[in-house]
Amino acid sequence: MLFVGVLALIGSQVISFERGVELLNFGALLAFMGVNVAALTRYYLREQPEEVDEPGPPALGFLYACFLAET
């Protein structure tokens, strides 16, 4: 925890606020993409998928996050 705190302190002195916000948003998009990939993986790795689960929403969420990351 101390290491991360020191790293954040150094980073706050080195980069601008705008760049920090860009990095934060990009990290959030990557996390959202990871959640969608995990949902797709869970859907396809189960032996008998339930009727309620559909791969469409996680796939669309992943593609939308990819689109946002590009812009």
CHARMM-style PDB file with segment names, atoms N, HN, CA, C and O in Angstrom:
ATOM      1  N   MET     1       0.824  -1.168   0.000  1.00  0.00      PROA
ATOM      2  CA  MET     1       0.000   0.000   0.000  1.00  0.00      PROA
ATOM      3  C   MET     1       0.885   1.255   0.000  1.00  0.00      PROA
ATOM      4  O   MET     1       0.572   2.248  -0.656  1.00  0.00      PROA
ATOM      5  N   LEU     2       1.950   1.193   0.718  1.00  0.00      PROA
ATOM      6  HN  LEU     2       2.205   0.386   1.251  1.00  0.00      PROA
ATOM      7  CA  LEU     2       2.866   2.339   0.719  1.00  0.00      PROA
ATOM      8  C   LEU     2       3.498   2.547  -0.650  1.00  0.00      PROA
ATOM      9  O   LEU     2       3.680   3.683  -1.090  1.00  0.00      PROA
ATOM     10  N   PHE     3       3.829   1.460  -1.317  1.00  0.00      PROA
ATOM     11  HN  PHE     3       3.681   0.538  -0.960  1.00  0.00      PROA
ATOM     12  CA  PHE     3       4.426   1.561  -2.657  1.00  0.00      PROA
ATOM     13  C   PHE     3       3.466   2.248  -3.623  1.00  0.00      PROA
ATOM     14  O   PHE     3       3.870   3.142  -4.367  1.00  0.00      PROA
ATOM     15  N   VAL     4       2.208   1.840  -3.615  1.00  0.00      PROA
ATOM     16  HN  VAL     4       1.880   1.114  -3.011  1.00  0.00      PROA
ATOM     17  CA  VAL     4       1.217   2.448  -4.504  1.00  0.00      PROA
ATOM     18  C   VAL     4       1.012   3.917  -4.149  1.00  0.00      PROA
ATOM     19  O   VAL     4       0.853   4.752  -5.040  1.00  0.00      PROA
ATOM     20  N   GLY     5       1.015   4.239  -2.861  1.00  0.00      PROA
ATOM     21  HN  GLY     5       1.144   3.560  -2.138  1.00  0.00      PROA
ATOM     22  CA  GLY     5       0.874   5.633  -2.445  1.00  0.00      PROA
ATOM     23  C   GLY     5       2.028   6.487  -2.917  1.00  0.00      PROA
ATOM     24  O   GLY     5       1.818   7.601  -3.397  1.00  0.00      PROA
ATOM     25  N   VAL     6       3.249   5.982  -2.789  1.00  0.00      PROA
ATOM     26  HN  VAL     6       3.420   5.077  -2.399  1.00  0.00      PROA
ATOM     27  CA  VAL     6       4.426   6.724  -3.259  1.00  0.00      PROA
ATOM     28  C   VAL     6       4.390   6.866  -4.776  1.00  0.00      PROA
ATOM     29  O   VAL     6       4.727   7.921  -5.313  1.00  0.00      PROA
ATOM     30  N   LEU     7       3.983   5.808  -5.465  1.00  0.00      PROA
ATOM     31  HN  LEU     7       3.709   4.950  -5.029  1.00  0.00      PROA
ATOM     32  CA  LEU     7       3.879   5.853  -6.916  1.00  0.00      PROA
ATOM     33  C   LEU     7       2.835   6.883  -7.359  1.00  0.00      PROA
ATOM     34  O   LEU     7       3.063   7.614  -8.322  1.00  0.00      PROA
ATOM     35  N   ALA     8       1.704   6.946  -6.672  1.00  0.00      PROA
ATOM     36  HN  ALA     8       1.519   6.352  -5.889  1.00  0.00      PROA
ATOM     37  CA  ALA     8       0.668   7.931  -6.996  1.00  0.00      PROA
ATOM     38  C   ALA     8       1.159   9.349  -6.716  1.00  0.00      PROA
ATOM     39  O   ALA     8       0.860  10.264  -7.483  1.00  0.00      PROA
ATOM     40  N   LEU     9       1.908   9.546  -5.631  1.00  0.00      PROA
ATOM     41  HN  LEU     9       2.151   8.802  -5.008  1.00  0.00      PROA
ATOM     42  CA  LEU     9       2.447  10.861  -5.312  1.00  0.00      PROA
ATOM     43  C   LEU     9       3.431  11.325  -6.382  1.00  0.00      PROA
ATOM     44  O   LEU     9       3.392  12.476  -6.816  1.00  0.00      PROA
ATOM     45  N   ILE    10       4.297  10.435  -6.794  1.00  0.00      PROA
ATOM     46  HN  ILE    10       4.329   9.500  -6.441  1.00  0.00      PROA
ATOM     47  CA  ILE    10       5.260  10.787  -7.847  1.00  0.00      PROA
ATOM     48  C   ILE    10       4.531  11.060  -9.160  1.00  0.00      PROA
ATOM     49  O   ILE    10       4.847  12.019  -9.864  1.00  0.00      PROA
ATOM     50  N   GLY    11       3.558  10.216  -9.486  1.00  0.00      PROA
ATOM     51  HN  GLY    11       3.301   9.437  -8.914  1.00  0.00      PROA
ATOM     52  CA  GLY    11       2.803  10.406 -10.722  1.00  0.00      PROA
ATOM     53  C   GLY    11       2.040  11.711 -10.744  1.00  0.00      PROA
ATOM     54  O   GLY    11       1.926  12.353 -11.788  1.00  0.00      PROA
ATOM     55  N   SER    12       1.515  12.106  -9.595  1.00  0.00      PROA
ATOM     56  HN  SER    12       1.608  11.585  -8.747  1.00  0.00      PROA
ATOM     57  CA  SER    12       0.763  13.367  -9.550  1.00  0.00      PROA
ATOM     58  C   SER    12       1.665  14.578  -9.744  1.00  0.00      PROA
ATOM     59  O   SER    12       1.199  15.634 -10.172  1.00  0.00      PROA
ATOM     60  N   GLN    13       2.925  14.439  -9.441  1.00  0.00      PROA
ATOM     61  HN  GLN    13       3.303  13.581  -9.093  1.00  0.00      PROA
ATOM     62  CA  GLN    13       3.860  15.542  -9.638  1.00  0.00      PROA
ATOM     63  C   GLN    13       4.425  15.587 -11.055  1.00  0.00      PROA
ATOM     64  O   GLN    13       4.874  16.634 -11.523  1.00  0.00      PROA
ATOM     65  N   VAL    14       4.397  14.439 -11.731  1.00  0.00      PROA
ATOM     66  HN  VAL    14       4.033  13.589 -11.351  1.00  0.00      PROA
ATOM     67  CA  VAL    14       5.047  14.334 -13.039  1.00  0.00      PROA
ATOM     68  C   VAL    14       4.082  14.624 -14.189  1.00  0.00      PROA
ATOM     69  O   VAL    14       4.460  15.297 -15.148  1.00  0.00      PROA
ATOM     70  N   ILE    15       2.845  14.130 -14.111  1.00  0.00      PROA
ATOM     71  HN  ILE    15       2.538  13.584 -13.331  1.00  0.00      PROA
ATOM     72  CA  ILE    15       1.923  14.286 -15.235  1.00  0.00      PROA
ATOM     73  C   ILE    15       0.874  15.358 -14.925  1.00  0.00      PROA
ATOM     74  O   ILE    15       0.633  15.709 -13.770  1.00  0.00      PROA
ATOM     75  N   SER    16       0.269  15.857 -15.988  1.00  0.00      PROA
ATOM     76  HN  SER    16       0.465  15.571 -16.926  1.00  0.00      PROA
ATOM     77  CA  SER    16      -0.751  16.890 -15.820  1.00  0.00      PROA
ATOM     78  C   SER    16      -2.084  16.266 -15.392  1.00  0.00      PROA
ATOM     79  O   SER    16      -2.281  15.054 -15.480  1.00  0.00      PROA
ATOM     80  N   PHE    17      -2.979  17.123 -14.931  1.00  0.00      PROA
ATOM     81  HN  PHE    17      -2.819  18.107 -14.860  1.00  0.00      PROA
ATOM     82  CA  PHE    17      -4.300  16.658 -14.500  1.00  0.00      PROA
ATOM     83  C   PHE    17      -5.066  16.043 -15.666  1.00  0.00      PROA
ATOM     84  O   PHE    17      -5.709  15.005 -15.506  1.00  0.00      PROA
ATOM     85  N   GLU    18      -5.001  16.676 -16.839  1.00  0.00      PROA
ATOM     86  HN  GLU    18      -4.479  17.519 -16.969  1.00  0.00      PROA
ATOM     87  CA  GLU    18      -5.719  16.182 -18.012  1.00  0.00      PROA
ATOM     88  C   GLU    18      -5.220  14.795 -18.415  1.00  0.00      PROA
ATOM     89  O   GLU    18      -6.009  13.914 -18.756  1.00  0.00      PROA
ATOM     90  N   ARG    19      -3.914  14.618 -18.371  1.00  0.00      PROA
ATOM     91  HN  ARG    19      -3.273  15.334 -18.094  1.00  0.00      PROA
ATOM     92  CA  ARG    19      -3.333  13.306 -18.718  1.00  0.00      PROA
ATOM     93  C   ARG    19      -3.739  12.256 -17.690  1.00  0.00      PROA
ATOM     94  O   ARG    19      -3.993  11.106 -18.048  1.00  0.00      PROA
ATOM     95  N   GLY    20      -3.801  12.631 -16.448  1.00  0.00      PROA
ATOM     96  HN  GLY    20      -3.595  13.565 -16.158  1.00  0.00      PROA
ATOM     97  CA  GLY    20      -4.239  11.702 -15.404  1.00  0.00      PROA
ATOM     98  C   GLY    20      -5.679  11.265 -15.595  1.00  0.00      PROA
ATOM     99  O   GLY    20      -6.012  10.098 -15.387  1.00  0.00      PROA
ATOM    100  N   VAL    21      -6.542  12.210 -15.998  1.00  0.00      PROA
ATOM    101  HN  VAL    21      -6.271  13.157 -16.167  1.00  0.00      PROA
ATOM    102  CA  VAL    21      -7.942  11.873 -16.256  1.00  0.00      PROA
ATOM    103  C   VAL    21      -8.046  10.946 -17.459  1.00  0.00      PROA
ATOM    104  O   VAL    21      -8.838  10.004 -17.446  1.00  0.00      PROA
ATOM    105  N   GLU    22      -7.256  11.201 -18.501  1.00  0.00      PROA
ATOM    106  HN  GLU    22      -6.612  11.967 -18.512  1.00  0.00      PROA
ATOM    107  CA  GLU    22      -7.255  10.311 -19.665  1.00  0.00      PROA
ATOM    108  C   GLU    22      -6.836   8.900 -19.279  1.00  0.00      PROA
ATOM    109  O   GLU    22      -7.448   7.926 -19.716  1.00  0.00      PROA
ATOM    110  N   LEU    23      -5.806   8.791 -18.470  1.00  0.00      PROA
ATOM    111  HN  LEU    23      -5.309   9.582 -18.115  1.00  0.00      PROA
ATOM    112  CA  LEU    23      -5.351   7.472 -18.036  1.00  0.00      PROA
ATOM    113  C   LEU    23      -6.401   6.770 -17.174  1.00  0.00      PROA
ATOM    114  O   LEU    23      -6.597   5.560 -17.288  1.00  0.00      PROA
ATOM    115  N   LEU    24      -7.065   7.527 -16.323  1.00  0.00      PROA
ATOM    116  HN  LEU    24      -6.906   8.510 -16.231  1.00  0.00      PROA
ATOM    117  CA  LEU    24      -8.117   6.964 -15.484  1.00  0.00      PROA
ATOM    118  C   LEU    24      -9.271   6.446 -16.330  1.00  0.00      PROA
ATOM    119  O   LEU    24      -9.765   5.343 -16.098  1.00  0.00      PROA
ATOM    120  N   ASN    25      -9.700   7.228 -17.304  1.00  0.00      PROA
ATOM    121  HN  ASN    25      -9.299   8.124 -17.493  1.00  0.00      PROA
ATOM    122  CA  ASN    25     -10.787   6.794 -18.182  1.00  0.00      PROA
ATOM    123  C   ASN    25     -10.399   5.571 -18.994  1.00  0.00      PROA
ATOM    124  O   ASN    25     -11.207   4.659 -19.165  1.00  0.00      PROA
ATOM    125  N   PHE    26      -9.171   5.542 -19.496  1.00  0.00      PROA
ATOM    126  HN  PHE    26      -8.514   6.284 -19.357  1.00  0.00      PROA
ATOM    127  CA  PHE    26      -8.717   4.399 -20.259  1.00  0.00      PROA
ATOM    128  C   PHE    26      -8.653   3.150 -19.376  1.00  0.00      PROA
ATOM    129  O   PHE    26      -9.012   2.058 -19.815  1.00  0.00      PROA
ATOM    130  N   GLY    27      -8.201   3.313 -18.144  1.00  0.00      PROA
ATOM    131  HN  GLY    27      -7.909   4.201 -17.788  1.00  0.00      PROA
ATOM    132  CA  GLY    27      -8.164   2.180 -17.223  1.00  0.00      PROA
ATOM    133  C   GLY    27      -9.558   1.661 -16.906  1.00  0.00      PROA
ATOM    134  O   GLY    27      -9.761   0.452 -16.789  1.00  0.00      PROA
ATOM    135  N   ALA    28     -10.521   2.569 -16.767  1.00  0.00      PROA
ATOM    136  HN  ALA    28     -10.356   3.551 -16.862  1.00  0.00      PROA
ATOM    137  CA  ALA    28     -11.900   2.149 -16.512  1.00  0.00      PROA
ATOM    138  C   ALA    28     -12.461   1.395 -17.715  1.00  0.00      PROA
ATOM    139  O   ALA    28     -13.167   0.401 -17.547  1.00  0.00      PROA
ATOM    140  N   LEU    29     -12.152   1.857 -18.923  1.00  0.00      PROA
ATOM    141  HN  LEU    29     -11.579   2.665 -19.060  1.00  0.00      PROA
ATOM    142  CA  LEU    29     -12.602   1.141 -20.118  1.00  0.00      PROA
ATOM    143  C   LEU    29     -11.986  -0.245 -20.204  1.00  0.00      PROA
ATOM    144  O   LEU    29     -12.661  -1.208 -20.568  1.00  0.00      PROA
ATOM    145  N   LEU    30     -10.709  -0.348 -19.871  1.00  0.00      PROA
ATOM    146  HN  LEU    30     -10.160   0.434 -19.576  1.00  0.00      PROA
ATOM    147  CA  LEU    30     -10.067  -1.665 -19.874  1.00  0.00      PROA
ATOM    148  C   LEU    30     -10.708  -2.600 -18.853  1.00  0.00      PROA
ATOM    149  O   LEU    30     -10.900  -3.784 -19.129  1.00  0.00      PROA
ATOM    150  N   ALA    31     -11.037  -2.077 -17.688  1.00  0.00      PROA
ATOM    151  HN  ALA    31     -10.881  -1.115 -17.464  1.00  0.00      PROA
ATOM    152  CA  ALA    31     -11.695  -2.891 -16.665  1.00  0.00      PROA
ATOM    153  C   ALA    31     -13.078  -3.332 -17.135  1.00  0.00      PROA
ATOM    154  O   ALA    31     -13.465  -4.480 -16.919  1.00  0.00      PROA
ATOM    155  N   PHE    32     -13.823  -2.438 -17.771  1.00  0.00      PROA
ATOM    156  HN  PHE    32     -13.509  -1.505 -17.946  1.00  0.00      PROA
ATOM    157  CA  PHE    32     -15.143  -2.775 -18.290  1.00  0.00      PROA
ATOM    158  C   PHE    32     -15.033  -3.839 -19.379  1.00  0.00      PROA
ATOM    159  O   PHE    32     -15.858  -4.751 -19.446  1.00  0.00      PROA
ATOM    160  N   MET    33     -14.019  -3.724 -20.229  1.00  0.00      PROA
ATOM    161  HN  MET    33     -13.349  -2.983 -20.175  1.00  0.00      PROA
ATOM    162  CA  MET    33     -13.804  -4.737 -21.256  1.00  0.00      PROA
ATOM    163  C   MET    33     -13.465  -6.078 -20.623  1.00  0.00      PROA
ATOM    164  O   MET    33     -13.906  -7.120 -21.107  1.00  0.00      PROA
ATOM    165  N   GLY    34     -12.693  -6.063 -19.555  1.00  0.00      PROA
ATOM    166  HN  GLY    34     -12.335  -5.216 -19.162  1.00  0.00      PROA
ATOM    167  CA  GLY    34     -12.353  -7.305 -18.858  1.00  0.00      PROA
ATOM    168  C   GLY    34     -13.561  -7.979 -18.241  1.00  0.00      PROA
ATOM    169  O   GLY    34     -13.667  -9.205 -18.260  1.00  0.00      PROA
ATOM    170  N   VAL    35     -14.470  -7.192 -17.696  1.00  0.00      PROA
ATOM    171  HN  VAL    35     -14.383  -6.196 -17.681  1.00  0.00      PROA
ATOM    172  CA  VAL    35     -15.702  -7.754 -17.128  1.00  0.00      PROA
ATOM    173  C   VAL    35     -16.522  -8.417 -18.223  1.00  0.00      PROA
ATOM    174  O   VAL    35     -17.067  -9.502 -18.018  1.00  0.00      PROA
ATOM    175  N   ASN    36     -16.614  -7.784 -19.373  1.00  0.00      PROA
ATOM    176  HN  ASN    36     -16.172  -6.903 -19.539  1.00  0.00      PROA
ATOM    177  CA  ASN    36     -17.375  -8.366 -20.476  1.00  0.00      PROA
ATOM    178  C   ASN    36     -16.725  -9.637 -21.013  1.00  0.00      PROA
ATOM    179  O   ASN    36     -17.420 -10.595 -21.353  1.00  0.00      PROA
ATOM    180  N   VAL    37     -15.407  -9.651 -21.091  1.00  0.00      PROA
ATOM    181  HN  VAL    37     -14.842  -8.874 -20.815  1.00  0.00      PROA
ATOM    182  CA  VAL    37     -14.713 -10.865 -21.534  1.00  0.00      PROA
ATOM    183  C   VAL    37     -14.914 -11.987 -20.517  1.00  0.00      PROA
ATOM    184  O   VAL    37     -15.085 -13.144 -20.899  1.00  0.00      PROA
ATOM    185  N   ALA    38     -14.894 -11.656 -19.243  1.00  0.00      PROA
ATOM    186  HN  ALA    38     -14.755 -10.715 -18.933  1.00  0.00      PROA
ATOM    187  CA  ALA    38     -15.134 -12.674 -18.213  1.00  0.00      PROA
ATOM    188  C   ALA    38     -16.545 -13.242 -18.320  1.00  0.00      PROA
ATOM    189  O   ALA    38     -16.745 -14.443 -18.143  1.00  0.00      PROA
ATOM    190  N   ALA    39     -17.528 -12.385 -18.610  1.00  0.00      PROA
ATOM    191  HN  ALA    39     -17.366 -11.409 -18.754  1.00  0.00      PROA
ATOM    192  CA  ALA    39     -18.899 -12.872 -18.771  1.00  0.00      PROA
ATOM    193  C   ALA    39     -19.012 -13.780 -19.990  1.00  0.00      PROA
ATOM    194  O   ALA    39     -19.694 -14.803 -19.933  1.00  0.00      PROA
ATOM    195  N   LEU    40     -18.357 -13.422 -21.091  1.00  0.00      PROA
ATOM    196  HN  LEU    40     -17.803 -12.591 -21.137  1.00  0.00      PROA
ATOM    197  CA  LEU    40     -18.374 -14.273 -22.275  1.00  0.00      PROA
ATOM    198  C   LEU    40     -17.677 -15.601 -22.010  1.00  0.00      PROA
ATOM    199  O   LEU    40     -18.160 -16.654 -22.426  1.00  0.00      PROA
ATOM    200  N   THR    41     -16.546 -15.553 -21.319  1.00  0.00      PROA
ATOM    201  HN  THR    41     -16.154 -14.697 -20.981  1.00  0.00      PROA
ATOM    202  CA  THR    41     -15.812 -16.770 -20.997  1.00  0.00      PROA
ATOM    203  C   THR    41     -16.648 -17.679 -20.111  1.00  0.00      PROA
ATOM    204  O   THR    41     -16.683 -18.892 -20.315  1.00  0.00      PROA
ATOM    205  N   ARG    42     -17.314 -17.100 -19.141  1.00  0.00      PROA
ATOM    206  HN  ARG    42     -17.286 -16.114 -18.976  1.00  0.00      PROA
ATOM    207  CA  ARG    42     -18.162 -17.897 -18.251  1.00  0.00      PROA
ATOM    208  C   ARG    42     -19.304 -18.536 -19.023  1.00  0.00      PROA
ATOM    209  O   ARG    42     -19.673 -19.679 -18.754  1.00  0.00      PROA
ATOM    210  N   TYR    43     -19.865 -17.811 -19.974  1.00  0.00      PROA
ATOM    211  HN  TYR    43     -19.565 -16.882 -20.193  1.00  0.00      PROA
ATOM    212  CA  TYR    43     -20.969 -18.335 -20.775  1.00  0.00      PROA
ATOM    213  C   TYR    43     -20.508 -19.522 -21.608  1.00  0.00      PROA
ATOM    214  O   TYR    43     -21.193 -20.544 -21.655  1.00  0.00      PROA
ATOM    215  N   TYR    44     -19.361 -19.405 -22.266  1.00  0.00      PROA
ATOM    216  HN  TYR    44     -18.804 -18.575 -22.228  1.00  0.00      PROA
ATOM    217  CA  TYR    44     -18.920 -20.447 -23.185  1.00  0.00      PROA
ATOM    218  C   TYR    44     -18.214 -21.609 -22.503  1.00  0.00      PROA
ATOM    219  O   TYR    44     -18.125 -22.686 -23.092  1.00  0.00      PROA
ATOM    220  N   LEU    45     -17.713 -21.440 -21.297  1.00  0.00      PROA
ATOM    221  HN  LEU    45     -17.786 -20.565 -20.818  1.00  0.00      PROA
ATOM    222  CA  LEU    45     -16.997 -22.523 -20.628  1.00  0.00      PROA
ATOM    223  C   LEU    45     -17.893 -23.409 -19.776  1.00  0.00      PROA
ATOM    224  O   LEU    45     -17.460 -24.464 -19.311  1.00  0.00      PROA
ATOM    225  N   ARG    46     -19.124 -22.998 -19.569  1.00  0.00      PROA
ATOM    226  HN  ARG    46     -19.477 -22.141 -19.946  1.00  0.00      PROA
ATOM    227  CA  ARG    46     -20.025 -23.860 -18.810  1.00  0.00      PROA
ATOM    228  C   ARG    46     -20.435 -25.037 -19.666  1.00  0.00      PROA
ATOM    229  O   ARG    46     -20.522 -24.926 -20.889  1.00  0.00      PROA
ATOM    230  N   GLU    47     -20.690 -26.178 -19.018  1.00  0.00      PROA
ATOM    231  HN  GLU    47     -20.620 -26.269 -18.025  1.00  0.00      PROA
ATOM    232  CA  GLU    47     -21.066 -27.366 -19.776  1.00  0.00      PROA
ATOM    233  C   GLU    47     -22.470 -27.240 -20.346  1.00  0.00      PROA
ATOM    234  O   GLU    47     -22.709 -27.600 -21.498  1.00  0.00      PROA
ATOM    235  N   GLN    48     -23.398 -26.732 -19.547  1.00  0.00      PROA
ATOM    236  HN  GLN    48     -23.204 -26.440 -18.610  1.00  0.00      PROA
ATOM    237  CA  GLN    48     -24.758 -26.552 -20.026  1.00  0.00      PROA
ATOM    238  C   GLN    48     -25.198 -25.126 -19.722  1.00  0.00      PROA
ATOM    239  O   GLN    48     -25.634 -24.832 -18.609  1.00  0.00      PROA
ATOM    240  N   PRO    49     -25.085 -24.238 -20.713  1.00  0.00      PROA
ATOM    241  CA  PRO    49     -25.501 -22.849 -20.471  1.00  0.00      PROA
ATOM    242  C   PRO    49     -26.991 -22.771 -20.147  1.00  0.00      PROA
ATOM    243  O   PRO    49     -27.808 -23.483 -20.730  1.00  0.00      PROA
ATOM    244  N   GLU    50     -27.317 -21.909 -19.224  1.00  0.00      PROA
ATOM    245  HN  GLU    50     -26.653 -21.331 -18.751  1.00  0.00      PROA
ATOM    246  CA  GLU    50     -28.716 -21.718 -18.868  1.00  0.00      PROA
ATOM    247  C   GLU    50     -29.412 -20.901 -19.942  1.00  0.00      PROA
ATOM    248  O   GLU    50     -28.765 -20.185 -20.706  1.00  0.00      PROA
ATOM    249  N   GLU    51     -30.718 -21.010 -19.996  1.00  0.00      PROA
ATOM    250  HN  GLU    51     -31.244 -21.592 -19.375  1.00  0.00      PROA
ATOM    251  CA  GLU    51     -31.495 -20.311 -21.019  1.00  0.00      PROA
ATOM    252  C   GLU    51     -31.457 -18.796 -20.823  1.00  0.00      PROA
ATOM    253  O   GLU    51     -31.585 -18.041 -21.786  1.00  0.00      PROA
ATOM    254  N   VAL    52     -31.281 -18.352 -19.579  1.00  0.00      PROA
ATOM    255  HN  VAL    52     -31.176 -18.966 -18.796  1.00  0.00      PROA
ATOM    256  CA  VAL    52     -31.348 -16.919 -19.294  1.00  0.00      PROA
ATOM    257  C   VAL    52     -30.120 -16.190 -19.816  1.00  0.00      PROA
ATOM    258  O   VAL    52     -30.230 -15.063 -20.299  1.00  0.00      PROA
ATOM    259  N   ASP    53     -28.965 -16.809 -19.726  1.00  0.00      PROA
ATOM    260  HN  ASP    53     -28.876 -17.725 -19.333  1.00  0.00      PROA
ATOM    261  CA  ASP    53     -27.724 -16.155 -20.143  1.00  0.00      PROA
ATOM    262  C   ASP    53     -27.629 -16.105 -21.660  1.00  0.00      PROA
ATOM    263  O   ASP    53     -27.885 -17.094 -22.347  1.00  0.00      PROA
ATOM    264  N   GLU    54     -27.264 -14.956 -22.160  1.00  0.00      PROA
ATOM    265  HN  GLU    54     -27.056 -14.153 -21.602  1.00  0.00      PROA
ATOM    266  CA  GLU    54     -27.063 -14.773 -23.585  1.00  0.00      PROA
ATOM    267  C   GLU    54     -25.720 -14.094 -23.799  1.00  0.00      PROA
ATOM    268  O   GLU    54     -25.334 -13.229 -23.012  1.00  0.00      PROA
ATOM    269  N   PRO    55     -25.003 -14.473 -24.851  1.00  0.00      PROA
ATOM    270  CA  PRO    55     -23.701 -13.845 -25.090  1.00  0.00      PROA
ATOM    271  C   PRO    55     -23.800 -12.455 -25.711  1.00  0.00      PROA
ATOM    272  O   PRO    55     -22.796 -11.746 -25.780  1.00  0.00      PROA
ATOM    273  N   GLY    56     -24.972 -12.053 -26.158  1.00  0.00      PROA
ATOM    274  HN  GLY    56     -25.788 -12.629 -26.102  1.00  0.00      PROA
ATOM    275  CA  GLY    56     -25.126 -10.781 -26.864  1.00  0.00      PROA
ATOM    276  C   GLY    56     -24.761  -9.553 -26.055  1.00  0.00      PROA
ATOM    277  O   GLY    56     -23.922  -8.770 -26.500  1.00  0.00      PROA
ATOM    278  N   PRO    57     -25.358  -9.344 -24.875  1.00  0.00      PROA
ATOM    279  CA  PRO    57     -25.042  -8.120 -24.122  1.00  0.00      PROA
ATOM    280  C   PRO    57     -23.563  -7.963 -23.748  1.00  0.00      PROA
ATOM    281  O   PRO    57     -23.028  -6.866 -23.906  1.00  0.00      PROA
ATOM    282  N   PRO    58     -22.872  -9.012 -23.257  1.00  0.00      PROA
ATOM    283  CA  PRO    58     -21.443  -8.804 -22.982  1.00  0.00      PROA
ATOM    284  C   PRO    58     -20.628  -8.524 -24.241  1.00  0.00      PROA
ATOM    285  O   PRO    58     -19.680  -7.739 -24.209  1.00  0.00      PROA
ATOM    286  N   ALA    59     -20.994  -9.166 -25.347  1.00  0.00      PROA
ATOM    287  HN  ALA    59     -21.764  -9.804 -25.373  1.00  0.00      PROA
ATOM    288  CA  ALA    59     -20.262  -8.931 -26.597  1.00  0.00      PROA
ATOM    289  C   ALA    59     -20.473  -7.504 -27.073  1.00  0.00      PROA
ATOM    290  O   ALA    59     -19.530  -6.844 -27.509  1.00  0.00      PROA
ATOM    291  N   LEU    60     -21.708  -7.027 -26.991  1.00  0.00      PROA
ATOM    292  HN  LEU    60     -22.475  -7.563 -26.636  1.00  0.00      PROA
ATOM    293  CA  LEU    60     -21.973  -5.642 -27.393  1.00  0.00      PROA
ATOM    294  C   LEU    60     -21.283  -4.651 -26.469  1.00  0.00      PROA
ATOM    295  O   LEU    60     -20.773  -3.629 -26.928  1.00  0.00      PROA
ATOM    296  N   GLY    61     -21.261  -4.940 -25.173  1.00  0.00      PROA
ATOM    297  HN  GLY    61     -21.675  -5.770 -24.800  1.00  0.00      PROA
ATOM    298  CA  GLY    61     -20.565  -4.068 -24.230  1.00  0.00      PROA
ATOM    299  C   GLY    61     -19.074  -4.011 -24.509  1.00  0.00      PROA
ATOM    300  O   GLY    61     -18.460  -2.948 -24.420  1.00  0.00      PROA
ATOM    301  N   PHE    62     -18.489  -5.155 -24.848  1.00  0.00      PROA
ATOM    302  HN  PHE    62     -18.987  -6.019 -24.921  1.00  0.00      PROA
ATOM    303  CA  PHE    62     -17.065  -5.192 -25.172  1.00  0.00      PROA
ATOM    304  C   PHE    62     -16.779  -4.386 -26.436  1.00  0.00      PROA
ATOM    305  O   PHE    62     -15.823  -3.611 -26.477  1.00  0.00      PROA
ATOM    306  N   LEU    63     -17.602  -4.567 -27.464  1.00  0.00      PROA
ATOM    307  HN  LEU    63     -18.379  -5.196 -27.430  1.00  0.00      PROA
ATOM    308  CA  LEU    63     -17.397  -3.823 -28.714  1.00  0.00      PROA
ATOM    309  C   LEU    63     -17.589  -2.323 -28.510  1.00  0.00      PROA
ATOM    310  O   LEU    63     -16.859  -1.519 -29.091  1.00  0.00      PROA
ATOM    311  N   TYR    64     -18.557  -1.946 -27.697  1.00  0.00      PROA
ATOM    312  HN  TYR    64     -19.149  -2.599 -27.225  1.00  0.00      PROA
ATOM    313  CA  TYR    64     -18.782  -0.534 -27.419  1.00  0.00      PROA
ATOM    314  C   TYR    64     -17.600   0.069 -26.662  1.00  0.00      PROA
ATOM    315  O   TYR    64     -17.195   1.198 -26.941  1.00  0.00      PROA
ATOM    316  N   ALA    65     -17.051  -0.672 -25.713  1.00  0.00      PROA
ATOM    317  HN  ALA    65     -17.380  -1.589 -25.486  1.00  0.00      PROA
ATOM    318  CA  ALA    65     -15.878  -0.180 -24.985  1.00  0.00      PROA
ATOM    319  C   ALA    65     -14.676  -0.066 -25.909  1.00  0.00      PROA
ATOM    320  O   ALA    65     -13.877   0.860 -25.780  1.00  0.00      PROA
ATOM    321  N   CYS    66     -14.545  -1.002 -26.839  1.00  0.00      PROA
ATOM    322  HN  CYS    66     -15.195  -1.755 -26.944  1.00  0.00      PROA
ATOM    323  CA  CYS    66     -13.470  -0.907 -27.830  1.00  0.00      PROA
ATOM    324  C   CYS    66     -13.623   0.350 -28.686  1.00  0.00      PROA
ATOM    325  O   CYS    66     -12.650   1.046 -28.977  1.00  0.00      PROA
ATOM    326  N   PHE    67     -14.874   0.625 -29.083  1.00  0.00      PROA
ATOM    327  HN  PHE    67     -15.664   0.060 -28.847  1.00  0.00      PROA
ATOM    328  CA  PHE    67     -15.138   1.827 -29.870  1.00  0.00      PROA
ATOM    329  C   PHE    67     -14.781   3.086 -29.074  1.00  0.00      PROA
ATOM    330  O   PHE    67     -14.164   4.008 -29.609  1.00  0.00      PROA
ATOM    331  N   LEU    68     -15.167   3.122 -27.802  1.00  0.00      PROA
ATOM    332  HN  LEU    68     -15.668   2.374 -27.367  1.00  0.00      PROA
ATOM    333  CA  LEU    68     -14.847   4.292 -26.985  1.00  0.00      PROA
ATOM    334  C   LEU    68     -13.357   4.447 -26.758  1.00  0.00      PROA
ATOM    335  O   LEU    68     -12.861   5.570 -26.675  1.00  0.00      PROA
ATOM    336  N   ALA    69     -12.633   3.340 -26.655  1.00  0.00      PROA
ATOM    337  HN  ALA    69     -13.037   2.428 -26.723  1.00  0.00      PROA
ATOM    338  CA  ALA    69     -11.194   3.410 -26.440  1.00  0.00      PROA
ATOM    339  C   ALA    69     -10.489   3.964 -27.669  1.00  0.00      PROA
ATOM    340  O   ALA    69      -9.431   4.584 -27.559  1.00  0.00      PROA
ATOM    341  N   GLU    70     -11.072   3.740 -28.831  1.00  0.00      PROA
ATOM    342  HN  GLU    70     -11.931   3.235 -28.921  1.00  0.00      PROA
ATOM    343  CA  GLU    70     -10.464   4.239 -30.066  1.00  0.00      PROA
ATOM    344  C   GLU    70     -10.634   5.737 -30.238  1.00  0.00      PROA
ATOM    345  O   GLU    70      -9.804   6.386 -30.874  1.00  0.00      PROA
ATOM    346  N   THR    71     -11.705   6.297 -29.678  1.00  0.00      PROA
ATOM    347  HN  THR    71     -12.379   5.770 -29.161  1.00  0.00      PROA
ATOM    348  CA  THR    71     -11.975   7.720 -29.880  1.00  0.00      PROA
ATOM    349  C   THR    71     -11.257   8.592 -28.897  1.00  0.00      PROA
ATOM    350  OT1 THR    71     -11.389   9.815 -28.944  1.00  0.00      PROA
TER     351      THR     71
END
